């Protein structure tokens, strides 16, 4: 009866059902996407079939997601050993662990698994070696850490994994590039023309339409020459990553990307018929997450990362991926795997999101609770950008050198002179500010390791937290307390409820950007008119 009502309701029924489950998940402290996945499985269980609209939403959502990732990705970051080396090593090791587990279960006669041979087990292991781009990016965006050190590393790993998946699809699913694929290299010299177009498109709906045109058009262009369309969306975004408006461009796409991704999560749950055998296998495979986080952590610290960045990147990447579903779907279509494995991977994917959500929400606490233990794994030699920070002679520190932070920095320089220093966790922002003559270093005040790198002797008496994320500012306040800082702290907020949160955290002065913008404008006008 319920299935008939949902089918009769059409597209509006899907939307309402997704909203209800997403709202319940958010009230439970979980990402709404968990609710969307549960919604898909529930609908599948009552024999509701996905429609064409859901599939279209899913395809567009993933395409927009990859375009947005490309906007934030610099190609040079993929060439770092801690990116490509860790990706390849982790993929091989995870595959060996998963294959060993599957062969053991097959020997025990477990349903579904007992029919696997070595080649089939390798395909399942390869599918489970990926981490979810959708889940990781949404978690990092929610925490405002997409450009943090560990966020950048996690994104780099994801892109390298996506490249491996695209290579697999090219050789196994008929994605063999045509001779015309060489034309795609013309996009490189055309980058300047694309940048000029972005300069002239303005800030309104044309900017949004440009994003849709480039992401969907890029996917179509690549598919027309036999290359995976998702890779086309990613590369089109990367062409704009060095542009000054790349961040604004990405933010304009954010809301639409999230809406379309609802279709993707629903389609995951609707991807097959739920069964107890599939659930049993998924529950047995779920503990492999432990192997995944351990291997990632050991490989990261072995690459000279500090323990905190290694742990946070590892926790972010510890899940199973939607790309695994794509790989398994290809294997099923080729007759290499039974269709039941699509359901198994869909279930274990959803369960990995559910299990890892609380760990991702409390990453910093997870590190701080056993900081001394995690640091025992660090190598003595750190990466060049991870050296000690000397604040001798500095009286004011501004964290977050965006528009608000830059303005605050300039004003503080007028008052305190050369005793002002700025920090930002985005290396490109740091480089740009240094080119403008500012004293700026790379650092994240919410990072416990940052304060460990700060030399103990300093006379900093005022800290300005100008990062746009209230959770990051609260975390920074906690780190300041733990570091024994006794000076004054000021922070920015966007809404009244954020003001209360920051004051409870111990911030001495809170500046509401939206509330103060009007009075600042009026004061400026009065000063000009009266003059």
N, C-alpha and C positions, 0 to 999 in steps of 0.2 A: 504493500500500500504506500509506504513512504517513498520507495523507488519510483512508483508511478507518479506520485505528487511532484517529486524533484524533476523527473523527466518532463512532466507536463508544464512545470514552471519555466522551463527554458534556462537561458543564461542567467537570469536574475536569481534563480535558485542556487546556482553555483556560488555567486557572489555573496549572497546572504549566509550560506553555509560556511564559506571560507572566513567571512567576517566573524561569525560567532565563535568558531574554533580558535581563530587567531586571537580574539579578544580574551577568551578563557586562558589561553597559554600565556598571554602578556600579564594577566592578573596573577598568574602563578609564578611570575618572575622568569618565565622562559621566553625565548624569541618567538614572535608570532609565526615564524615559518614552521615551528614544531606543530602548531595548530593546523596549518595548511596541509602538512604531511598526514597528520592523523585524519583530517577531513577526507583526503583522498583515499586512505585505506578504509575508512568507514563507509564511504560511498561504494567502493569496490566490493566490500563485504555484503552489501545489500543488493548487489548486481546492478548498480548504476554504471553506465558506460560513459566514458569521456567523449565530449563532442569536438567538432572541428575548432570551435572558438578556443577551447582550453589548449589545444595543440598549437594554435597560432600564437596565443599569449605566451606559451612556454618558449617557443622558438625566438620570438622577438625579445623576451626578457633576457635570455642567455646572450643573445647578440648584443643588446644594449649594455649588459654587464661587462662583456669582454671589451667593448669599445671604451667604457669608463675606466677599466683597468689600464688599457693602453694609454689613456690620457695621463695617467699617473706613473707610467713606467719609463725608465730610461734604459736604453739598450745596454749601456756600459755596465749597468748593475748586474746583468746576467753573466758577464764575463768574470765575475768574482769567484774565486775557488770555493768560497763558502756557499755559493749558489749552485753552480753546475756540478761541482764535486760531490756535495752533500746529496743533491737530487739523484744522481746516478747511483751512488753508493747505497742510499736508502732504498731506492727502487729494487736493486738486486737483492739486498739483504731481506727486505720485507717479502719479496717473492719467494725466497728460499724458506723463510719461516712459515708462510701461509701454505706453501706446497707440502712442507713436512707435516703440518697440522692436518691438511686434507687427506694425505696419503695414510696417516695414522687412523683418521676417522673412517676412511674407506676400508682399511683392514679390519676395523671393528664392525663393519656391516651397517653403518648408519644410513638410513634412507636418503636418497638423492646423491649422497657423497659416494656410496659404494659403486656407482656406475661410472665414476670418473677414472680416466686413465691419466698418465703423466702429462700428456699434451693438454688435456682439458683442465687439469689442475693448474697448469701454468697460466692458462688464460684467465681463470678465476683469480689466481694470485696477482696477475698483472692488473686486473680490474680493481682489486682491493688495495693496490699500492698507491693509488692516487688520494689526494686530499681535496676536499670540496672547495672550489673557488667561490661558489655562491655563499656558503656558510662562513668561510674565513673572512671574506671581504666585508660581509654584513656585520660580523662581530667587531672587526677592526674599525669600521666606519662608526659603529655605535659608541665605541670607546674613544673615538678621535685619535686613533693610533695608526692610521693608514700610512703615514709618513714617518713613523717612529723607526728606530733601528730594527727592532724585531719585526715590525710590520712590513718594512721594506724587504727584509730577508724572506719572510713568509710569502709575500707576493711574488718575489723572484723565483722561489721554489715552485709555486703554483704554475707560473708561466712555463718553466722548464718542464713540468709534468704535462702541461697542455701540449707542448711541442712533441713530447714522446707519444701522447695519445693521437695527435694528428698524424705522426709518422705511421703508427699502427693502422689507423684508418686508411691511410693512403695505400698501404700494401695489402690490406685484408678486405677492405670494403669497396674496392673499385675506385678509390679516389686517386687515380693516376693522372698527374698533370698533363695537359696537352702541350703541344709545341708552342702554343700561344701564351703559355704561362710566363715566358720570358718578358712579355709586355709589362708584367707587374713591376719589374724593376724601374720602369719609368716613373713610378710613384715617388721615388727618392728625389729626382731633380724637380718634380712638381711640388715638393713640400713648400717651397717659398711662395708659390701661387696660392696654395691652401691657406698659408698663414696670412697672406694679404686679404683673402676672403674673410677670414675670421676677424681681422682688424676692422673691416667695413660693415659687418653684419649687425652691429649694435648689441643691445642687451635684452631685447624683448623676445617675441615669439619666433623671430627669424633665427635667433641663436639656437632655440630648441629644434626648429625644423632642420637646421643645418646638421645638428647632431643625429637626428633620425636619418637624414639623407645619407650622411657619411657612413654610419654604422650599417644600415640595411643595404645601402648601395655598395659598400665595400664587400659585404658578405656575398651579394649577388655577383659582383665582378669576379671574385675569387672562385666561386662555384662555376661560373661560366667557362673557366679555363681548367677545370678539374682539380681545384684546390679547395680544402675545407672552408666553408663560408665563415665559420666562427673565427678562424685564423685571420681572415680578411678584416673582420670587425676589429680585432685586436690590433692589427698593424695600422689600420686607419687611425685608431686612437693614438698609437705611438708616434705617428707623424706630427701630432700636435703637442706631444708631451713637453717639448722645450719652449712652447709659446708662453708668453707672460699671462695669458688669459686661460690657460689650461685648467686651473682650479675652478674658475668661474664656469667654464664650459662643462666640467664634470658635475658641478652642483646643479646646473640647469637641468641635467638629465636625471638627477637622483630620484625625484619623486616618481617619474614615469617608469624608470627602470624597476623600482620596487613594486609598482602595480602590476607590471607585466610578469614579474617573477612569481607572483601568486599563482599564475597559470602553470609555471614550471613545477612548483611544489605539489600542486594538485595532481598534475600528470604523473609525478613519481608514485604517489599513492595509488593511482588508477592504472598503473602499468601492468598489473597481473592479478590473478585470482589468489587471494590469501589462503594459505593452508597451514595446518599444524606442523607438517613436516618441514615446510619452508621456515616457519618460525623457530623450530627446534634447531635447525642448522644455523640460522642467523644468531641465535643466542649462544651457540657454541663458538661461533666465529668472533663474536663481539669482544671477548677478552684479548684478542689480538691487538686491540688498541694499546694495551700495555707495552707490547713489543714495539709498536710504532713510536710511542712517545720516548721510550728509552733509547731506541736507535737514533732518532732525530737529535736528542739531547747530547748523546755521546759524540755523534758526528759533528755537531755544532761546536762543542767545546774543543774537540780535536782540531777544528778549523780556527782556533784562537779567539772565539767569541767569549765574552764574559758570561758568567753563569746565568745571570738574570736574563739577558737577551736570548741566550740559548734555550732557557726553560720556557719563556713566554712564546717564542717562535714555535717551539716543539708542541706546547699545549694547543696553540692556535691550529697547527697542522694535523693534530691527532683526531682524525675523523675519516670517514669514507666518502667517496666522491660521486657526484652526478655523472662525471665522465666515466666512472666505472659502469654505470648503467648503459651508457652509450656503447662501451666496449663489449659488454655482455650482449646487448641487443644485436650487434653486428655478428657476434659468434653464434647466437641463436638463429639469425637469418641464414647463416652459412651452414647450419646443421652441425656446428662444432660443439654446441652445448644444448642441453634440454631447456625448454622454455621455463621450467620451474626455477632455474638459476636467476632469471630476471627478477622473479619475486623475492628470492633469497637476498640478492644484492640490494633491492629496494628496501627491504625490511631492515637489514643490517645498517644501511645508510641512515634511515630514519632513527634507529636506536642509537647510532653513534652521535647524531646531533643531540638527542635527548640526554645521553650520558655526559657529553662533554660541555653542554651549556653551563652548568654550575661551575665547572673548573675554569672556563673562559671568563665567567663573570667575576671570579676571585683570583685571577692570575697573580696579582701583586701580593696578595696575602699568602698564597701558596709559596711564593718565593721567600717572603719575609719570615714566615714561620720557621723555616729551616735554612736561612741564608748561609750560615756557616757550613752546613753540610753541602749545599749546592756548590759553594766556592771551592771545595776540596777537589772538584773535577777540573777546575780551570788550569790552563797552561800558564807558565810564568811569562812567556812572551805573548803580548796581546797584539791585536791589529793596530796599525799606525794611528787610526782616528780614535783609539781608546786609551790614550795616555792621560797622565795627571793634568789637572786644571789648576792654574795659578791665579788666584784672585787678589793677590797682594796689592794694596793701594786702592781697591775698588770699594765704593761706599753704597752704590745702587746697582741692583741686578734686575733686568727686565727679561722675563721669560715669555716667548712668543713674539716674534718680530714680524707679524702681519701688519695690516693697516693700523690697528689700534696700538699694538706694541711699538711700531715704528714712530708713531706720533708721540707716544709716551717717552720713548728713548730720546727723541729730539728735545722735548721739553726738559727732561732731566739733565741733559747736557748743558742747557742754558743755565741751570741752577747749580749743578755740581761739577761742571767742567769735565775733565778727562777721567774722573773717577766713576764713570758709568759704563757698564758692560751689558750687552744683550746676548740672549741665548735662543736658539731655535733648533728643533730636532730634524728639520729638513735641510740637507746639505746645500741644495740649490738656493734656498732663502739665505743661508749663511753666506754663500759666495756672492750673491747679489748685494747684500747689505755691506759686505766688506768692500765691494767695488764702489759703493757709494760713500766710502770713507768711515763707516761705522765700526766700532770695536765689538764684533759679534763672534761667538763661538758656538759649536754644535753641542747641544745638551738638552736633556729632558728632565725637568724638576720632579716629575713623578717617578723617576727611575732611581731606585735605591743605590745602584752602582754609580750614578752620577755624583752623588754626595760623597761616596767613598773615593772618587777620583779628585775631588776638590781638596786642595791642600788645607790643612787645619788652621794655618795662620791666615786670617783675613779680617777686614774691618767692615764687612757689608752690614749696613744698618737699615736698609729698606729694600724689600723685594716686591716687585710688581708682577702679578700673574696675569698675563694678557692672552693666554691661550683660550680658544673659543669653546672648549669643552668643560662644563662644570665639574664632571667627574674627575677629569685630569687635574683641575685646580684643587679639588679636595684631596686627591692623592698626593699632590705636591705639598700641600699644607701638612699632611701626615709625615712626609719625608723630612720636611723642615724641622718638625718637632723631634723626630728621631735623631736628626743630625745635631741637635742641641742649639739650634738657631734661636736667638732671643730678641732679634730686631722686629721692626714693623713689617706687616704684610698687607698689600692691597691687591684686589682682584676684580676682574670684570664679570658682569652677569648680563643676561639677556631678558630674564623674566623675574617677577617678584619672588616666586618660590625658590629660584636659584639664589637670590640674596639671602634668604633665611638659611639655606643649606650651607652657604659659605660662612656666614656669621657663626653658625653652630660649630663649624670646623675650626674656628679660631681666627678667621681673617679680620684684621682691624678695620679696614675700610673697603666697602664694596661699591663699585661704580656700575650702575645700570645703563648700558649703552643706549638702549631705546628711550628710556625715560629722560636721560640727560642730553640726548641729541637736540631736542627741541629747545631747551633752555640755553644750551651752548650756541645754537643758531641765533636765538633772540639776543643774547649778549653780544654776539659778533655784530649783528645788524645795528644794535643801539650804539655800539662803539664807533661804527663807521659813520652813521647818521649824525651823531653828536659831534664827531670830529669836524 
